[in-house]
Amino acid sequence: MLGHRYLHYDVFTRRPLAGNQLAVFPEAAGLDPTLMQRIALEMAFPETTFILPPETDDTDVRMRIFTPRRELPMAGHPTVGSTFALANEGVIGPERDRLVFGLGVGPTSVSLEWAGDELAFAWMRQPLPEFGPLIEDEDRDDVAAALGVDPGDIAPGLPIQVVSSGLSVLLVPIETRRAVDAVTFELAGMRPIFARHRLDDLPVFIFSLETGHDDATAYSRMFAPAFGIPEDPATGGASGPLGAYLVRHGAIPCEDTAQMVSLQGVKMGRPSRVHMAISSASTDGEITSVEVGGASVLVGEGTLYL
């Protein structure tokens, strides 16, 4: 049997046993995609990443990302966590201020912030947002039922909308933090709504602007059972769309760059802080960049024998 070494990180946190779990296989050359998918199922973390040699001159490494059920073209917490893993492995050091991953969506840049020889923070640049279908007002009662809350718990003034910055998610604004915590998501209840709008079984990201913290913008939860993730404690791939959505709809002012923080995973006992930086043009308000960032901590390592 061959041994395949992996690293276990908690992402979007600075302390162990919080944030979002990630398994990183730092030397994955030779593993085929079918085996990668089976390994991701075995690891049973929200995502598992496999680091490979670069395929193009404009990238530093290639990376493949798998949930227990499928491969993803891009995801936030795997990219941030894998950046910390590469720093821990000595692949990158403080002489570098940028790392470029080859992902399914193409070259993806990560800005690096160092504290001495230790990587302190990583900012992932995401694709520019695409604002998709709006869920009509007449569907709000059905959305509320699928979330197990009253229709009045869905916040007025902001739409229910599909947004993507590399990963399409359905964003649902909720009036209060208490109502966010009360949500009991049922994919079966959402499927008729998805079908009416010709949507796949998308991840559903709920949030409230009532956070209970002066240094936070949104209090959020994310559900992706179709990806094998009943609930995700920290989701960079959904936080980028959230930040873009809040700027697009005027919930957060943005004269140049809006800095935001999403609190996630609290209900799961894995509190996470996902930072967002959304830049827009001063002339027409068009969003010009989406970045998601955070810290990560190594909590374990091991060897998988196959």
N, C-alpha and C positions, 0 to 999 in steps of 0.2 A: 504493500500500500504506500502511496505517496502522501506526504504531509503538506498541507497548504496552510501557511500561517495567516492569521487574521488579527486585526485590532478592533477593540470594542470602544467606541466613543459615545459620550453623551453630548448632544449638539444643541446649540442655542442656550447654553448655560455655562456657568463657571464652576459649578459644583457637581460632584457625582450624584447619581440617582435622581437626576432631574433632566429636563430637556428631552430630546428625542434620541432614541437608541440607533446606532449605526454600526454595522460590521463592514470593515474595510479589508479587502485582500490586496495587499500592496504589491504582490508579485504574481499576477494572474495570467501571464503569458502561457499559452498552451491549453487553457480551459476553453471549451467550446460553449456557445450560448445556451445550449440545452442543459449542460451541467451547471452553468452559472445559475439558471433558473431553479434547478433542483437544490442547489446550495442555499439560495435565498429562501426557499421554502423551509429548508432544514434549520437555518438560523432563526427564522420566525421574527425578525426585526421588521419594522416598517419598510426599511430599505437596506440593501446590501450593495456595496460597490466593488468593482474589480478594476484595478489599475493596470494598464497595458502600455506598451511602447507607443510613441506618437506615430501617426500615419501621415501627417503633413508637416511642412516646415513651419507653419504658423501656430503650432500647438506644442506644448511641453510634454504632455502625457495624454493618452486616451483613457477614457473612463466609461464603463457601462454600469447602469443603475437598474437594479431589479427590486420590485416588491415581491412578496411571496407568490403573487399570481402573474406578474407581467413585467416586461422591460419598459422603462420610462425614457423618453428622449432627453429629459432635463428634470432636475429636482433640486430644491434649495438646500435642505439640510444634508443630503449626501455630498453635495459639492463643498459646502463649508466644512463639514466634518472631515472629508477626505483631504482637504487642504491642510488641516491641522495634522492629519496622519502623515502626509508627505513631509511636513516640517519636522515632526517627531522622528521620522526615519532618516533625516538628514538629506533628503532629496533637494530641499530648498532651504536657504538660510537667510539671515538678515540683510545680505547684500541684494536680495531680490525684493522688489516692491510690487511684483505682478506675476501671476501664474496663469497660463492659458490651458484649459482643458479642451480636448476634443470630445464633444458630446453628440448625441443624436441630433440636436438642433443646430450643430455647428460649433465653431470655436467659441468658447465661453471664458471671459476674462474674470479673474479674481484679484482684487487689490489687497495687499498684505500690510498689516500694521504690526510692528514688532515692539517688544519691551525687552531691550537687550538682545539676548540670543533666543528669546522665547516668542513665538507667534502669539499675539494678544487678540487679534481681531481679523476677520476676513470678510470682504465685501464682494459679493457675486453680482456681476452685471447680467441682467436678464434681457431677453428680447423685448422690443418695444411692444406695448400692450395692444391687444386687439379686443375691442368692445363688441360682444356678440349679442344674442337675442335678449330682449327684456321679457320677463314673465308678467303677463298682464294682470291688472288689478283683480279681475274676476277669478284668477287662479290663487290669489293670496290665501283664501280660506283653505284650499287644498294643501298649499305649502305648510300652513300652520298646523293642519291635522297631521301631515307627515312628520312634523317636528315635535308633535305632542304638546303644542302650546296653543293659547287662544289667538284668534286673528288679531286682536288688539295688541299682542306682544310683538308683532312685526312692525318695525319703526316706519312711520310715515315720512314722506319727504325724500326718501332714497329708494331707488328701484331694486328689485330682485333681478340680477343680470348675470349672464355668462361673460367672464373676462378671462383673457389668457395673456401671460407673459412667458410663453413656452409650455404652460400646462393650463388647460381649460378647467375652470372651476365655476360653480354657481355660487354667487355671493348673495347672502340673505341678511339684511340689516334687522337687528333685534333691538327693541326699545331699552331694555335694562339688562344689567349683568345677571340679576337674579333669574330672568327669563332665559338667558343663555345657558345657565347652569341647569335649568329645568328641562331642557330639550332632551327628548328620547327619539333618536332618529330612526325612521323606518324606510329603507330603500323601496320596499314594495309600495309604500304610499307615494313616493316621488315618481315612480315609473310612469304612471299615466300622464303626469305633467311633462316629463321628458318626452314621452311619445307624441304629445300634442304639439310640441315645439321641435320635433325631429332631432332630439338630442340623445346621445349615448348616456349610459349610467355615469354621470359626472360626479367627481367629488363635490361635496356641499360644504361651504365654508360660511359659518354663521358668526356674527360679530355684533358687539354693542360699543358705542362710543362712551358709554358709562362704564368706567374701568375701576373706580375706587382707588386709583393711583394717579398722583399729579404728573408723574413722569411717563405715563403710558397713554397711547392714543386709542387703542381698541382692546377689547377683551373678547377672545375668540375661541372657537372650537372648529374642528374639521373632521368630516366623516367621508371615508372612501371605501366602503365595503366591497365595491366591484373590483378594487385593487388589492383586496385581501387585508385592508386596514380598517377595522370597525371604527376606530377613532385615532387620530394622529395627535401627539402632544406638541408638535412644533412643525410648521409647514412653510418653508421658504418659498416653494413653488406657488403657494396660494397667497402668501403675504405680499409678494410683488404685485399681483393683480389687485389685491385689496388697496394698497397704497395708491396705485394708479386710479382706481375707481373713486377713492375719496377725493383726490385732487380733481378728477374729471367732473365730478358732480358738485364741487364746491363745498364739500364738508370740511376740508382742510385747505387753508389758504396756501398758495405757492407762488411767490413772486420770482423765485429763482430755483431754490431747492427746498423741498419740505422734508424734514426729518421726523420720522414717526417710530413708535414702538408698539408691537402687538404682544399682549400677554396671552399665552396659550398653554394648554396642558394643566391648568390649575385644577380643574374638576377631576382629572385623572391622577392627581398627586404627583405630577411631573412638571412643575412650573417652568416655563420657558419665556425667553425674551427675544423676539425677532425684530431686528432693526430694519427700517425701510428708508430709503432716500430716493425721492422722486423729483426729477428736474423737469422744468418746462420752459418753453420759449416765452420771453416777456411780451412778444408782439401779439401772438394769437393764442397763447395758452396751450399749445400743442406739447404733449409730453415728449421729452427728448431723451430721457434715460430712466431706467428702473434698476435700482440696486437693493439687494437684501444682504444683511450682514449679521454677524454674531460671533460668539466665542464657542469653544468646544473643550472638553476635558477627556483625557484617556482614562478609562476605568478598568480595562482588562485586555488580555490578549491570550491567544491560544492557537492550537493547531487542529485542523480538520483532516482526518485521515480517510482517503478514498482509494 
